[in-house]
Amino acid sequence: MISVAVSAKVCGNAMVGDNAIIDGNAVMAGNAQVKGNAKVRDNALVSGHASVKGNAMVSGIATISGHASVEGYVHVNGDAFVCGRSLLEGDVTISSGMIEDIHWWKEIP
């Protein structure tokens, strides 16, 4: 069941589907999609043509934009910025910095 908090914003053509949760002051804009069991929390932003799916979570003041896709058990938090055509999948945690046009599929020891 979809859950969007009263304080969260879903604007433009953004889509929330499946069991996705949008809470806190999170914002979805443009043609962004959040689906599966994904969560967008706190002050996070998902915009452009970006997608968050599977069991992914975006929180803090993190931003997912452009055509970036975050899926699987990915956790993007802090002030991380994921953009371009980045694909983060599998078991990945990112908490800071800019990730642009990168395919990242697992933690690096």
Phi, psi and omega in degrees: 000129179294141176224119176236119180294153178299326182279346179277160180233132173240110189242165176063226180259018181300146184232134174244127183223174178058238182249024183296150179234128175240115182219182186067222178253027181299150180231134170243134183215168179069228180250025182298152178229136172232123183210181186074224177254023184293154179229135173238121191228176174059236180247027182291155179233131172238120187216179181070230178250022184290156176224145176233122185211178184073229178251023182292153175225135175240126184213184184069224176249027180296151179232134172241121185215182182068228178250022183294148178229130179240121185210163182089224180255037181283139174234114177251120183218195181060225180249027180298146180231113181249124187212187182069225178250034180297146174229112176251123182216163180084226185248088185229138173234126179233129181237354177198165177090174180252128177247114183231127176055044181241140170255114185233123187239356177198164176297145175257123184295000000 
